């Protein structure tokens, strides 16, 4: 950069006051033109130094003493009759005799241009994390880290850390005009160095902010960002990724084990398992149980354990509670090597008000809405992203894609979608309507469509899953068909009806029969996942086993029939950890699951039952092949409310693939119960929740031969024994003539 004049007083004043945006115009090495010839000028700002010497990096014998200019920390040195710039280091000493040497960052002044951030400012740079944040880079043969941060309202931004004694005067960043971005290359920074951004606001207040794009963070309660190289890990899941490209999860079994790493298992002293430790234990358990995927809560960095990871302060960083980013990669890699997919909870709906994070990041609302009425989430005490800002969209979509590409995550479960879609969510009518007078958040709708289109186009074979609890139409329909573009939606309606039904005393269930059948009215309107998640076993809702009525035997029988109905019902499956062995306590993030229950037969039996349900589900295409939906399901009898019995057919690609399910929601045994069947065949019972191996009474069926007796509008029928609070599932062994 050419610089042919003395430092002006106003530039010096701005520098000393910490308000100089064009820092590269002043500091560093510049060409100096004089009447008697060309020279070089080195200008350094080091408020704590008494003496500074510039040392030629190519020839350390060449040293140039810099002279203080005034008493404000400005040092200058003129090298006459030199026109070729060279790289140099600065050797400094203070009044106490302390000395230090560093490579001057301000001699590296061509980091970015305005064009580099055009796509970011249009909301379309989905790899912006390679520019913003702290990224290792070599410039002019010098290794270091480029820091870049979006802070358009700031007067000044500095990088601070242990490397400069947290002194914001030492490393002010340069502003890239027209971008809102500040950047600085600092040589010789090392992996695991900690840092923050010191931001001087328009009100002259100093803020100390973690890097929104940081790849790693300090362990809570510390909040600084940590430099991390994301390119060191050697993945071993190439085969998995190649196969993933062709995945069509609509036509494949998906059975998800939802878990919270910090409370799945712990060491005897209460310490967390690390990512690597949990990987080695979890993969064995999940593989044994037959799940196809795990879904991880609370992986993105968050300061408060009690938020379960849903109040995120570090969107680009796996939480340091359990280890490093590469340790987390090991967990994902391990799952993939054993053919288990990994889904991540992802929270683009809101963020917390922690002062060190995104809240009023540069002194003004930046990531949140400017309007206070729109910015605050009234129920959760958090802030809502301003989806109308292109830079916020780029931040979030780039983050989603980073998890899918850099961490090989197989799907994102997007939290709290309903709160994003509706402007009046949680506001009891007190809201700002959209431009059409409606309550839909048009900016959020556009964002979700952009998100899903980007995810599916750039990372084929993944899943985008919406936790959406309303009747918004087309959540899992393609964008081009008018939908939001998600691949799947949590079936919250089924879950609420189902649990309210199961909580009833069986005597009263006949009065609420529609709660168990109504879901089939809309079962194929979306690509649903049937979920029994963490939200259903906390905050006084009780554990799954204690939602069930009756004595101990009846509770376990109720739970078995509940899980059986869930697995036979259309839709993919998800169970929260502990549900599979009937955890008796509500889930608490502050301790591990009660694995000691496995010593008791009822709990060990129901674990085996869930394992067998997974085997049954994965083995039978009729439970997961999807055509137009209803071609895979047919009621046999949905109206027997007096006996609280339902029966239906799950249909596969061929007649031999059919399964017949009969479910009894009362503690009464029914002998010689006749149901209609579509085929004249010998039927074999392949699952009975009342089997003694599951803790039942043993009311089971063997082979059942269809008779030429029409029943339930079917040409044939069979007589079976229906166990109390039980489900029995039949398959065709052979057809009869």
N, C-alpha and C positions, 0 to 999 in steps of 0.2 A: 504494500500500500504506500503510495507516494505521500510524503508529508514534508512540505517545504517551508514551514513557518514555525516560529516559536510558540510555545504553549500560551494560549490566551488566558487571561485572568479568569474569564467566566468558565472556561473548561477546567481550570485548576480548582475553582471553587466548587463546581459540580462534582468533581472527583473527591474532593475532601469531604463534601457533605454526603457522599454516598448516593448521588443522584445522576451519575453520568451514564447514559445509555450507550453512547458510542465509545466504549472503553478502548476499542482497538485503534481509534484515531489518536489516542494519547499515549497509551502504554505500549511497550514492546520496542522493536527496532524499526526505524523509519529512515528512508533516504532523505538526506539534507542537502539542499542546494545553496551554495554561497558564491559570492563573487570570486573568491580565490580557488574554487573547485568543489568537487562533490565530496560528501562525507556521509557518515552514518550517525544517527542519534539513538541512544538507548535511554528509555524513560521507564522508571520503576516506581511503584508506590508501595512502600513498606513501612507502616507507621511505627513499628517497634525496632527498626534497624538503626544503628549508628553509623555503620560503614557498609558499603556494598561494592563488590568487585565482580565485573562480568568476565567469565572465563570461556575462551573459545573451545567448543566441544571437540573440534577437529584437531586443535593444537593447543593443549592446556598451558603451554608456555606463554601464550598470548593472553595477557590479562589487562583489563581496562577498569581503572578506578572510576566509580561514579560519584558525583558530588551532590550533596544535599542542596535542594533548592528551597529556601525558606526553612520553616520548622514544622512542616506538616507531613513529612514522610515521603516527599517527592525527591527522587534522585535522578540525575541526568549525567550522561557521558557522551561526548562527541568524539568519534573516531574519524580523523581527517583523512582525506585522499583515499577513501575506501568506497567503492560503489557496489561491491558484491556482498549481499547479506550472508551471514553465517549463523549457525546455531550456537547458543551459548547457555551457560548456567550462571546462576547468581550465588556468590558466596557472601553471606551476611553475618554481621556480628552486632549484638546489642550492647547497651550500657553496662550490663552485668557480665559481659565477657562470653555470653552464650553465642555459639556460632551454628549456622545451618547452611546447607547448600541445596538449591533446587533449580530445576529447569524452568525458565520463565515461560508461563503459559501464553503470554500475550504476543509471542513471536509466531504463534500459530493462529492466523487471523482469517483464514478462508475455510471455515467449517461448513457453513450452509449458505445457500442463497435463498431469496424469497421464493423462488420456484420450487425449492425442496419442500415447502409447506403449503403449496397451492392445493394439493389434494386433501391435505388435513383440514384446511380451512373451508373446503367444500364438503367435508364429512365423508370422504371417499378413500382415505389412506388407511387401509386395513393392516398395514405393517408399520404403522407410525412408531411402534415401540422400538424399531431399529434406529430411530432418530431421537425421539424423546426418551428421557430416562438417563441412565448411566451405562454407556456402551463402550466396551474396549475397542480401541482403534489405534492404528499406526499412522502417524503423520510425519512426513519427511524423515522416515527411519526411526522415529521416536515413539516408543510404546506409551500409551496412556489411556485415559478415559475421557470421552466426550460427554459432558453433562448438558442436557437441554430440557427446558421446562416451559410450558405454556402459562404465562402470567401477564396478560395484556394490560392490566390496570396498575402494575407495580411501578414504582419509581426506580427501584434497583433490586436486583436479585444477586445473591452471592452463594457460592458453595461453601459450606462450613462443615468441619468435622475435627476429629482428633488430629488429623494431619496438619491443621492450621490453628489449633487451639480454639476452635469454634469462633474464630475472629472473622466477622463478615467483611472487614476492610481488606483482607488479604487476597480474596479470590472473587471479586465482583465479575459478573457475567456480562457478555456483550449482547445487545439487543439487535434482533434482525428485523429491520424496518418492514412494516406491513404484514407481519406474521403473528405478532403477539408472543413470539418465542425468544427466550434468552438462552445463550449457549456459551460454553467454555470448555476448552481442552486442557486437562491438567495432566502433565506427564508424570510417569512413575507411580501412579496410583495402583494399589494392589487389591487383589480379590479379598473380600471380607473387610475392607476399610469401611467405616461407617460415615454417614454424611446426612445432612439435611440442606434445605434451601432457606437462607435467611432473606426474607422479603420485606422491603421497605414500602409501606403502603402510601397512598396519596395523602393520608392523614399523619404521615411520618411515624407510624407505629411499626415496630419490628415484629414480624411473625417468623416462627421457626417451623417449617413444614416438611413432613416426609415427602419423598418423591412419589407422585401418583403412579409413575411407571416403574417403580423399583421392582427388581426381580427377587428381592430377599429383604427381610426386615429383622431388626433385633427382637429378641424374645421379650414378650411383655413382662413387666410393665414399661420397659424401655421402648422407645418409639422411633428411633432413627432408622434410616434406610441403610442397606448393606450392599456394597458392590458385589456382583456375582456374574461370573461368565457362564452363559447358558449353553455354551457349545462344547463342553468338555465330556458330557455323558455319552457313552457308546451304547446305543440301543441294540437290543437283540430280538426285536419283535417285527422284523421285516415281513415275515410270512403272514403274520396277523394283519398288518396294514395292507398288504396286497389283497388279501381276501376281503378285508373290510370295504374296499372300494366297490365291491359288487354286492354288498349286503342290501337286502330288502326286508327290513325288520317287520314290515306289515305282514309278510308271509313266513315269518320265522318265529320260533318260541322266544319269548322274552320274560324271564322270571328274575326279578331284581331283589337283592338283599340290601336294604338301606341300613347304613350304620354311621355312627359317630366314633371316629378313631379313638378319641380321648376317653371314651367310656365303654368301648367294646370289651377290652381287657386292659388290666394294669398290672404293674409289678407289685410284689408283696408290700413294698413300702409306699404304695400309692403313686409312684412315678409313672408317667406316660410310657407306653411302648413307642419306640421310634417308628418312622415310616418303614424302615427295613425290618424291624422286629415284627411289626404287625403284618407286613407282607408275607413273611415266612409262615406265620401262624394262620393268617386269614385265608390264604390260598388253599391250604389243606382243608379247612372247614367248609369254605364255599364250594369247593370241588366235591367234597363228600356229600353235601346237602343238595347238589344238583342245580344250583342257581346258574343262570347264564350271565348275569351282570351283578356288579355291586354299585351302589349309589352312595357317594361320600358326602356327608354333611361337613360344613365348617372347614374347608380347605383353604380358601382365600384368607389372607391375613386379617385378623380382627383382634382388638385389644381386650375384650371382655369375654371370659369363658361362658358366662351365662347367656350370651347372645346366640350361642351355638354356631357362630360363624355367619349369622344373617345380618350383622352390622359390620360391613367390610370397610377397612381402612387401607388395605393393600391389595388392589384388584389383580395385580400382575405377579403376586408373590404367594407361593404356598406357605401356610403358617409355619413359623419357625419352632412352634411348640414341639413338633415331632421330628425335627431335623432340617436338612438343607433341601433346596430344590432338586438336587440330584438324588437325594434319598427318596423324595417323592416320585421321581422318575423311575427309580428302582421298583417301587410299589406297583406302578402302572405296568412296567415291563414284566414283572413277575406274574401279574394277573394274565397278561396277554400270552405269555409262554404256556399258560395252562388253559387257554381258550376261554377266558373270562373277561367280559367287557367292563369298562369303568365309566360310570356316569358321575358327573360333578354337579352339585348344587351351585347355582350361579344367581347373583342377586343384583340385577340392574334396576330394580324398582326404587331403591332408596339408599341412603348412606347416613352414618351417624354424625353427630355434631362435635366430635372430638376436635379440639383446637389444632392438633398437629396434622390433621388430615385434610379432606377436601373442602370442608366448610369455609366459605368466604376465603378461598385459597389465596388470592392476591389482595385481600382487603375488601373485595367486593364480591357479590354473588357471581360465581363463575361456572361451577358445575351444576348448581341449583338454579331454580327460577329466581328472577329478580323480584317479582311480586311476592311479598311475604305471605299472602293468602294462598298462593299456589305452591310455595316452596316447602312448607312444613307439612309433614304427615301428622295429622292430629292424634292418631291412635298409637303410633309407635315412637313419637318424639324424635323423628329423624327428618332428613331433608330429601326432597324429590329431585331427581335429575331433570334438567331442562332439555328435553328431547328436541326442542326446536333449534338448538345450537348445533351446527355441523360438527364442531370440534368435540362436543359431548358424544354425538353419535359415533364419531371415529374412535374415540376413547373406548367406548363400550364394545363396539363391533370388533375392533382390533383385539380387545381383551378376550372376547369369546373365541376368536380364531386362534389366538395364542395358545389357549388351553387345548384346543382341538388339534393344533399342528405341532407346537413345541413340546407339549406334554402327552401327545397321542391319546387324549381323552376321547372316548367313543360317543359321548352324548352330554348335553347340558340340560339339566332340569331347571327351567327358568322360574324363579320364585316369585310369588305374589303378582302374577300377571293381571289379575282383576284390578288390583290397586293402580296399575298403570293405565288401564283402559278407560277408567271412569274418573272424571274430574271431581265427582261428588263422593268418591269412595271415602267412607268414614267421616264425612263432613255434615251429615244430617241436613242436607239441603242447602247449606251455606257454602256455595262454591261459585267460581267464575265460569260461566258457560263458554262453549266454543263459538266460533264466528257464525255458526248457524243457529245458535241458541240451544244447542244440545249439550249433553253431559259427557259425550265421548271425548277422550283426549286424542285429538287428531294427530298431534305430534308423536305421541307414544305409539299409535297405530302404525304410522309411517315408519317409525324406528323398528318396530317388531317385524314388519314386512321386510325391511332392508336387512335386518339381522339374519332372518331365516333364509332369505335368498342368498346372502353371502356365504352363510355356513354350508348350505347344501351344494352350492355351486363350487365352492373351493375345497370342500372336504367331503367327497362322496362317501356314503355308507355310514354316516353318523346319525344320531338321533337328537332332535330338538324337541323338548318336552315342556309343555306349559302346565304349571300349577294354576289353573284358572277355574274359579268356583261359581261362575255365573252361567247364564244361558246365551252368552255371546255366540253368535252363529259363525261356524266356519273356522274355529280356532286351528284345527288340524287340516284345513283344506288349503290347496295351493294358492299362492298369491294371485296367479293369473286367473283363478276361478273365483276370486273375490274373498279368499280366506286370509288368515294371518300368516300362513305358511309353516306352522309347526308340523312336526311329524306325528306327535301324540299329545294327548291331553289327559291329565288326571281325572278320573271319574269320581268327582266329589259328590255328585248327586246320589249315585249308587251307594257310596260309602256312608253318607248320612242316613239314608233310608234303611240301609242294611243294618247298621249298628243300632239304630233306634228300635228296629224289629227284634234283633237278637237280645236286647236288654229286657224285653218283655217276658213276663211269666208265660210259659207256653200255653196256659189256659186262655190267655187273652190274645194270643197271636191271630186267632181266626178273625178277630175284629179289625186287624190291620194287615190283612193278607196282601193288599195292593203294594205295600212297602217292599215286599219281596219279589213282586212280579213287574212293577211299573218300569223298572230300568230297561226292560226289553222293548219298551216303546221307543226308546231313543238310543239303544245300545250301539247302533251302527251309524248314528248321525255324525260321530267323530271317531277318530282312531284312539280308543280309550285305553288307559291303564287302570286296572282295578287296584286301589291302593289302601293299605292299612299302615299308615305312616307314623312317624314319631309324634305328630300333632295329636294323635288319638290316645296317647298313653302318658300325657303330662297334664299339669295344671288342674289336678282334681278330677280328671276324666277317668282315672283308674286304669290299671293294666287290662289287657285283653281278657285274661282269664276271669278277672273280677267284674267285668262288664256282664258276664254270663250269669243267668239266674240259677237258683237251685242249690242242692247240696254239692259236695265236692265232685262226686261222680258225674252229676248232671252238668256242672260247670265245664268239665273236660269234654263231655259228650257234646255239649253245645258248641264248644270251641272247635271240635273236630268237624261237626256238620257245617259250621260257618266257613271254615277254611275249604272244606270240600266244595261247597256251593261257589265260593270265590274262584276256585280253580276250574270249575266246570262252566262258569259264566263266561260269555264272550269278553274278550279284552286281554291285554297283557297283565302281568301280575307283579305286585310289589308288597313285600312284608318288611316291617321294621325289625331290627335286631332284638332278640329276646322274645318276640312273638312266637318264634318257631318252637320254643320249649316252654311257653306259658310262664314267662317271667311274672312273678306275683306282685312285685313293687312297681310303682310308676317309674318311668325312666328318669334318671337324674344324671346330668352331665358330670357331676362331681364324684363319680365312682364307677367301677366296672359293673357289668351285668352280674346277676346272681347265679354264676355258673355252678355253685354248690347244689342247686336244685336238680341237677342232672343225676344226683345220687338217689333221687326218688322216682319210683317207677312211673307215675302218671306223667311227669315231665319228660322222662327219657322216652316214653312211648309216643308222646305227641310230637317230639322231635323226629322220631322215625316216621311218623305219619306224614309230616310236612316233607320229609325227604322223599317218601313214596309218591306224594302228590306231584312233586317236581319231576320225578321219573315218568309218571303217567302223562303229565302235561307235555313234556319234551318228546315223548315217544309217539304221541297221537296227533297227526296233522289236522284232524278235525277240530282241535282246540286252538289252532293258530293259523290255519290257512284262511285267507280272507278273499272273497270274491266281491260280491255286492253287499255282503253282510248277512242278510237273512237266508241266503242259500246255505249258510253254515249252521243255522239254528232253526228248530221247529218245536213248538210246544206239543207235548202229548196231552198234558192236563195242567192248566194253570188256575183252575177255578175251584179246586177242592179246599176251600178255606175252612170247612168244618173240621177236617182232619189235619189241616196245615201240611198238606203233602203237595209237592210239585214234581212234575216229571217232564222231561224234554229229551230231544235228540240233538246231538252235535254231529254235523255232517262233514265228512271229508271229501276228497276228490273222487272216491269211489264208494259204492255201497258197503263194501267190506270194512271201510274205515270208520263207519258210524259207531258212536257210543250212545248208550241209553243211560240217563241219570235219573234216579228216583231219590227224593229227599224228603225226610220226615222231620218236621220241626217241633214235634211233641214227644214226650217220654213214653209213648204208648207203642207197643209192638203190634204190628198188623200182619197176621198170617193169611195166606191165600189171597193176597191182594192182586187184582188183575189190572194190567195196563195194556193199552194197545201198542203194537209195534209195526213197523212198516214192512218187515220182511219175514217170510217163513224160513226160520233158521233155528239153529241151536245157539243159545246165548250163554256166554260164560261170564261170571262175575269177576271182574279184575280189580275192584276196590270196594271195600266195605269198612266204613269208619267204626263199625261196632265189632270188628275183629278183636279177639282177645290180645293179639300182639300189640294193639293200639290202646289197650285198657278197656275194651268194650265187653259186652255180655256174651258175644259169640253168636248173635242171630245173623247167620250168613246164608248165602245161597251157593249151590254148586252149579251144575249145568241145568239150563232151563230150556225146554222145547216149546217153540211157538205152536199155538193151536189155531185151527180154522174158525176161530170165534171172533167176529168183529168187535172191536171195542175202541172207544175214544176216536171214532171216525177212522180207524185203521182196519185193514182187512184181517189182521191177525192179532193175537194177544198172548201174554204169558202171565202165569201166576207166580208170585214171589212172596218171600217173607221180608217185610220192611222193618228194620231194627229201630229201636227207640232212639230219638234224637240222632238219626243216622242218615248217611248217604250210601247208596250202593250204585255202582257203575257196571254196566254190562257191555260186552263187545260180541260181535258175531264170530262164533267158532267155525261154523260151516252152514251153508245154505241147504235147505231141504227142498225136495221136488214136490 
